[in-house]
Amino acid sequence: MAGALFSCGAYWVNETTFALLVDSRGVVDYVCAKVTEQNVETSAASPRREATPSSSTTPPPPADMSLGGAYERFCLPYMKTLVGEIHRAA
């Protein structure tokens, strides 16, 4: 399951996502929230299995995403929500 910000690439090319991070953070927040909702629903509908690092974590941010707090702003809160919901449902 991909992280919310990474999944924005399915809606926009990465260059557009980076531009939106600067100019339209509300749009990125909206899409990240919707992706997180979908991930929670997918997780709830999936058969329970033991979590593995590849199934329950997001990779560390690339260097360019670490700049300006983008990782902390757009990745971490949504991943925490997803992991919390998975733990709550377990």
N, C-alpha and C positions, 0 to 999 in steps of 0.2 A: 504494500500500500504506500503510495507516494505521499510525501508531505504536501501541504496545501499550496505553498508558494511554488514549489516545483511543478505542481499540477496546473498552474496558470499557463504554463507553456503549451498546454493542450488547447487553450483558448486564444493565445497570442504567441507570436514568435518571441523569443527571449529578449530581443532588443526592445520590443514594445513593452514587455513586462518591466524591464529596467526603467524605461522612460516613465511608465505609470507609477513606479515607486517614488519618483521624484515629483511628478505633476498631479497625480490623481490617486492618492493613497486610499481614499474612500472606495474607489472602484476595486482596487486590489483587496482591501479588507472584505468587501462584499463577496467577491469570488472565493477568497480563502475560507470564509465562513460557510459558504454553500458547499465547497469541496469537503470541508470538515464534516458537515452534516451528512453528506453522501458516504463518507468513509465510516462514520459511526453506524449508519444504516447497514452498510455492507458488512461491517464487523459483526453487528448483531445478527445478521442473517447467515453468517458463515458458521460452519461447524467449528466447535471449540477444538483448539489444538494448542500444544505447548508453544509459547511464544519463542521466537528466535530473533536474534539481532536484525536479520534481514526483513522480518515481518512486522516489527514493532518499533523501529527507530528510523530516524532520518539521518542521512550522512552529515558529517560536519560541513559547515558552509564553505563554499569556495572563497578564496581570499577577497574577491570583488564583492561578494554578498555580505561580508563581515563589515565592510565600510559603511559608515553612516547608521549603524544599528539595524540594518534591514533584516538580518537573521533574528535578532531579538524581537523585532516588531512584527514580522510577518510569518515566521516559521515556528518559533518556540511556543507562543501562546496557543496556536492551533494544535500543535503536536501534544501539548500538555492536556488540552481538552479531549483529544482523541484517546490518548492513553488512559486518562481518568475514566472515560466512559467505558473503555474495555475492561478496566479493573472493576468498575462498579457492576458491570454485567456478569463478571466471572463468578 
